[in-house]
Amino acid sequence: MGLNGTDVAKSASDMILTDDNFVTIVEAVKQGRGIYENIRKAIHFLIATNIGEIVTIFIGLILGMNSPLLAIQLLWINLVTDSFPAIALGLEPEDKNIMNKKPKDSKKRNFRRRIVGKNYC
């Protein structure tokens, strides 16, 4: 505990409660799950929106054309079409039932082929 704990206990611990209230742990887990889901949504969105750019450049190169999109055009597209929606997804409030879901397995991969194939192909 943060207020009553000794310095040795604080240095040996993984988590220190600064207010000596165990409800803080539940709120921290809830907020952490919400942040994790928002980051996941933003990354999925960015991958999905950039697939079109990658395919366009790849097809252009296969057909022997110069790059169909210049670097400045790619930057402008990414700035205008990707940044604000990704920020909105990152700041989205957490789901009301987020604590009813099972914890994520830390050994599982975040991006599985089934998810990528279902959403983007």
C-alpha positions as CSV (number, residue, x, y, z in Angstrom):
1,M,0.0,0.0,0.0
2,G,1.3,3.4,-0.9
3,L,0.6,5.4,2.3
4,N,1.4,2.8,4.9
5,G,3.9,0.5,3.0
6,T,7.6,0.5,3.6
7,D,10.1,1.5,1.0
8,V,11.3,-2.1,0.7
9,A,7.8,-3.4,0.0
10,K,7.2,-0.7,-2.5
11,S,10.4,-1.4,-4.4
12,A,9.6,-5.2,-4.5
13,S,6.1,-4.7,-5.7
14,D,4.7,-4.5,-9.3
15,M,1.9,-2.2,-8.3
16,I,1.7,0.5,-5.6
17,L,-1.6,1.9,-4.5
18,T,-1.1,5.5,-3.7
19,D,-4.5,5.9,-2.0
20,D,-4.6,2.6,0.0
21,N,-8.0,1.7,-1.6
22,F,-8.4,-1.7,-3.4
23,V,-11.2,-0.3,-5.6
24,T,-8.4,1.5,-7.4
25,I,-7.1,-1.8,-8.8
26,V,-10.5,-2.6,-10.4
27,E,-10.7,0.9,-11.9
28,A,-7.1,0.6,-13.2
29,V,-7.9,-2.8,-14.8
30,K,-11.0,-1.3,-16.4
31,Q,-9.2,1.7,-17.8
32,G,-6.3,-0.6,-19.0
33,R,-8.8,-2.8,-20.9
34,G,-10.4,0.2,-22.5
35,I,-7.1,1.6,-23.6
36,Y,-6.1,-1.8,-25.0
37,E,-9.3,-2.1,-27.0
38,N,-9.0,1.5,-28.3
39,I,-5.5,0.9,-29.5
40,R,-6.5,-2.3,-31.2
41,K,-9.4,-0.6,-33.0
42,A,-7.2,2.3,-34.2
43,I,-4.5,-0.2,-35.5
44,H,-7.2,-2.2,-37.3
45,F,-8.6,0.9,-38.9
46,L,-5.1,2.2,-40.0
47,I,-4.2,-1.2,-41.5
48,A,-7.6,-1.4,-43.3
49,T,-7.3,2.1,-44.8
50,N,-3.7,1.8,-45.9
51,I,-4.3,-1.5,-47.7
52,G,-5.8,0.5,-50.7
53,E,-2.7,2.6,-50.9
54,I,-0.4,-0.4,-50.8
55,V,-2.4,-2.3,-53.5
56,T,-2.4,0.8,-55.7
57,I,1.3,1.2,-55.6
58,F,1.9,-2.5,-56.0
59,I,-0.3,-2.8,-59.1
60,G,1.4,0.3,-60.6
61,L,4.8,-1.2,-60.1
62,I,3.7,-4.6,-61.6
63,L,2.4,-2.8,-64.7
64,G,5.7,-1.1,-65.1
65,M,4.4,2.4,-64.3
66,N,6.2,4.9,-62.2
67,S,4.8,5.1,-58.7
68,P,1.1,6.1,-59.1
69,L,1.2,8.1,-55.9
70,L,4.0,10.5,-55.0
71,A,5.4,10.6,-51.4
72,I,3.7,13.9,-50.8
73,Q,0.4,12.6,-52.0
74,L,0.7,9.6,-49.7
75,L,1.5,11.9,-46.8
76,W,-1.5,14.1,-47.5
77,I,-3.9,11.2,-47.9
78,N,-2.7,9.7,-44.6
79,L,-2.9,13.1,-42.8
80,V,-6.4,13.9,-44.0
81,T,-8.1,10.6,-44.0
82,D,-6.4,8.6,-41.3
83,S,-5.4,10.8,-38.4
84,F,-8.7,12.2,-37.1
85,P,-10.7,8.9,-37.3
86,A,-7.8,7.1,-35.7
87,I,-7.7,9.7,-32.9
88,A,-11.4,9.4,-32.4
89,L,-11.1,5.6,-32.1
90,G,-8.3,6.0,-29.6
91,L,-10.4,8.3,-27.4
92,E,-13.6,6.3,-27.5
93,P,-15.0,5.6,-24.1
94,E,-14.7,2.0,-22.9
95,D,-17.6,-0.5,-23.2
96,K,-19.9,-0.7,-20.3
97,N,-19.5,-4.5,-20.1
98,I,-15.7,-4.5,-20.5
99,M,-15.2,-6.0,-17.0
100,N,-17.5,-9.0,-17.8
101,K,-15.2,-10.1,-20.6
102,K,-12.5,-12.7,-19.8
103,P,-8.9,-11.4,-19.5
104,K,-6.8,-11.5,-22.6
105,D,-4.2,-14.3,-22.8
106,S,-0.8,-12.7,-22.9
107,K,0.6,-15.5,-24.9
108,K,-1.9,-15.1,-27.8
109,R,-1.1,-13.0,-30.8
110,N,-3.0,-9.7,-31.2
111,F,-3.5,-10.0,-35.0
112,R,-4.5,-13.5,-36.0
113,R,-4.9,-14.5,-39.6
114,R,-8.6,-15.2,-39.2
115,I,-9.2,-11.6,-38.1
116,V,-7.0,-10.1,-40.7
117,G,-8.5,-12.2,-43.5
118,K,-12.0,-11.6,-42.4
119,N,-11.7,-7.8,-42.1
120,Y,-9.4,-6.9,-44.9
121,C,-9.6,-9.4,-47.7
